[in-house]
Amino acid sequence: MRRRFGFSIATFLVSAAALTALTLDRAAAQQGPSVSQNAGGAATSENNGQDFTGPQNLLQLRYVYQTAPGSGILPGTTRTVTSDRFVLRSDIKINVAPQWTLALRGDLPFVTKNPISANNPTGDFVEGFGDADVQAALIKQISTRWAAGAGVRIVAPTGSEDLTSGKWQALPIAGVRYSLPGLSAGSYLEGLVRYDVSFAGDPSKRHISNLQLAPMLNIALANNWFLTLYPNPDIRINFGDPITGQTGRLFLPVDFMVGRTLMRDITLSLEVSIPVIKDYPVYDFKAVTRLNIEF
């Protein structure tokens, strides 16, 4: 029931946003394509909030539905664990020098999940806050086409019991973007890499150490639509402790996002991800709805 309740809220948000899109479609068309500013101040016709090198002043409401293998009742057995996550994200950009931008981000998740554990032997749905994180990155606009940046994300074990990794984590991150105006205004190719490593916390919890990659291609389409391939660094290579069902190191999904800029400052998108190789089984299926509001 809790999972269904969460899914109902997400469906309501998507429906409300879609209704807003229909109501304001004419007004958006009269305004013309949405125009955002990238890190160096250059205009792009689309910025869906996933461009690491193009930070925005942004509030995001994100809903994540995900299924993943989890421990079964008997040792060595597995079962499907379903999780619903509502994440409130805030991004702030600060222009520190010509062509240089400091990008700050914070995420606060609320999670509903049904793991089997010593505290939850029957696998009921439990809910509470998940692990919060903060991120800081320094971005440089190198030219009209090139931009690059680097930073670090810190994840704190603030989550409730059965909803936390129990570990402090550091994720160094770097990205390079190349704009593709010949394809369409606002299209770009971006390589993003980060490394997730735990460095403190509960010693009984597993050690985290994995490489995360995103060969991102964003294609700006007509009428303020966009298609993004690999919007997240979900390609994973695990060098840490094995997880339930792991037989190798590689996790490779097919990951794509489609969305539309509804108004100048409002963007709605849906991401779907399905594994192709899951020797390191991060998830079996993932769907993400994002509602972005720039300010």
N, C-alpha and C positions, 0 to 999 in steps of 0.2 A: 504493500500500500504506500509506503514512504517513497519507493522508487517511482511508482505510478504518479504520486503527487508531484514529485520533482519534474517528471516528464511532462505533466499537464501544465505546470508553470512555464516550462520552456516553450511548449506548443503555443501557449497564450501569448508569450512575448513575440514569437515569430509571426503569429497571426496579426497581432497589433501592429507590428512593424510593416507587414505586408499591406495592411489597410491604410497605414500612413502613406506608404508608397503610392497606392492607387489614388488617394485623396490629393496628394501634393505633386503628382506626376506632372501636371500642367505647369505648376509653379516652378518645378525644377527644370523643366524644359525651357521655360522663359529665361531662367537664370543662366542657362548654358552649362557646359561641362563643369564639374567640380574642380576647383583649383586649390592645390595644397602647396606648401613650401617645403622643399627638402632641406637637408642640413646646411647647405651653403646659400640658401635663399632662392635657388632656382625653382621655377614653377613646374609642377607636374600635374597632368590632368587627372591622375588617379593615385591615391595613396590609401591602401586598405588597412594600414596599421601594422603590417607584417614586415615592412622594409626597415631593417636594422639601421641602415645608414640614412634613413629619412625620418627622424623622430618628429613627433607631433605633441602638442598639448591635447591629451586625450583621456576620456573616460570610457572604459569598455566593460560591458556586462557579457560574460561568456558562460555558456552552458556546454558541458562535456559529458557525453554518454559513452561509456567504454565497457567492454567485456574483456577479461583477461583470465588466464589460468591461475588457479589458486590451490592451496593445499586441501585435500579431502579429509574426511573424518578419520580414515585409517592411514597410518604412515605409508608414504610412497604413492598415495592416490591423489588425483587432482579433481577439481571441479571448476566450473565457470564462476568467476566473481564479477558481479555487475556493480558499476559505480556511476553515480551522478554527481557532477561537480558544478557548483555555481561559483564563478570567480569574478570578483570585482578588481579591475585593473585600473591603475592611474599612471599616466606618462606625463612627464614634464621635460621641456627642452629649454636650455639656457644657452644663449649665444655668448660665448666667452671671448671670442676674437673673430676677426674676419675669416670666414670659411671654416671656423671651428665651433662645434656645438657639444655641450654636455647634455647627455640624455639620461634621465632618471626614471625608474619604473618600480612599482610595487604591486604585488598580487596578494589578495586575501581570499582564500577558497573556503567554501562550505561544502562538505562532502557527505553523501549518503552511500553506504557500501555494505556488502554482505559477506565478509570474510569468515572463515572458520578459524578460531583461535582458542587459547585457553580461557579468555574472557568471554568468548562467544562460540561455544562448542556446537550450537545448533545452526550456526550460519544465518542468524537473523540480520535484518538490515539495522545498521547503527548509523548515527549521524552526528555531525559536529564539525568544528573547524579543522581544516587540514593545515599542512605546513605552509606558512607564509614566506614570501621571498622579496628581496629588494635587489635592484640592479642599477649599475652606473656604467656609462660608456662614453668615450670621447670620440666624436665623429669629425672627419675632415672631408670637405668637398674639394676634391683635387682639381676637377675641371667640370665642364658642363655635362660630361658623360660619366666620369669616374668619381666614386666616393668610397671611403673606407673607414673603418673604426674598430676599436677594441674596448673591452671592458670586463666586468666580472659580475656574476649574480651570486648572492648568498641566500641559501635556504635554511631557515631555522626550524628545529623540531617542535613547532608550536601546536601541532595537531593533537586531537583527542586520541585516547587509547584505541588501537586498531586502525587509526586513520593517519598515522604518522610513520615516517621512516625511522624515527628515533635518532637521526644523525644530523649534525650540521654538515652542510654541503657547500662547496665552492665550485662555481662554473665559469672559468675563464672563457671568453667569447670573442670572436673576431669575424668580421665580414667585409666583403668587397662587392660593390655594385657597379654594373656597366649598363647605362641607359641604352635603349633600343628605339630611338625615335623613328628609324626607318620602318620598324614593324608597326608601331602606332605610338602616339604621344602618351607617355605614362608607362610604357612597357619597359621592362628591365630584366637583366640576368644578374643574380646575386648568389655568391657562394658564402655560406655561413657555417662556421665550425665552433663547437664548444666542447669542453671536457668536464664531466660531472664527477667530482671526487669528494668523498666524505672525509672529515678530518677530526671530528669530535662527536661526543654524544654517548648513547647507550652502548657499552662494549658488547652486549649480547646481540645487538642487531647486526645484520650483514654489512660488510664493507662495500661501499659503492664506488665504482671506477669504470666509467664507460665514455667512449668517444661518440659524439653526436654530430651529424652532418645534414645539411640542407642545400642541394643544388637547385635553388629557387628560380623559377621562370614566371614572371608576372606579365600577363597579356591584357592590355587595356582594350576593351571591346566597345562597340557602338552603344549609344544611349546610356552611358555611365555604368555598363556592366564590365566585369573583369573575371579572368580565370587565372588562378595561381597554382602552379605545380610545386609540390613540396614547400608549403608555406611555413613549415616547422622543421627543426632538425630532428626528425623522427627516425632517420637512418642511424642505427646504433651498432657499436662494436663493444662488447662487454669484456673488460679485463678484471672485473671485481669478482666478488663471491657469486656463485651461480644462483639463479632464482628457480622457482618451481617450473618444471618441465623443460629446463634448458638442456640442449644437446650440443650446442656450438656457441660461437661468439656473435654471429651476425643476425641483425633484425633489419629487413628491407621491406618497406610497405609501398603500395601505390597510394599516393597522398595528393589530393587535389582540393582546391577551394574555389567556389564560384560565388559571386556576390554583386551587389550594385550600390552605388552611391545614390541614396534616395534624395538627399538635399545636399547643399554645399558642405554641411558639417555632420551629416548622419550617413553611416554606411552599415549595411546588413550583409552577412555572408554565412555560407554553410560549407564546412569542410568535412570530407569523408575520407577515411583511411582504412585500407585492407592489406594485411601482410601478404607478401609473396614468398619471402623467406623468413621464418621465425624460429631459427635454431636458438636464438635468444628471445623468448616470447614476451615482448613488452605488452602487447595486447592482441586480441583476436579481431576486434572491430572498434572503430572510433568514429564518432560524429560530433562535430563542434559547431555551435551557432554563436556568432559574434554580433553584437550591436555596439558600434563605435559612435561616440559623440565627441567631436573636436570642440575645443574652446580656446 
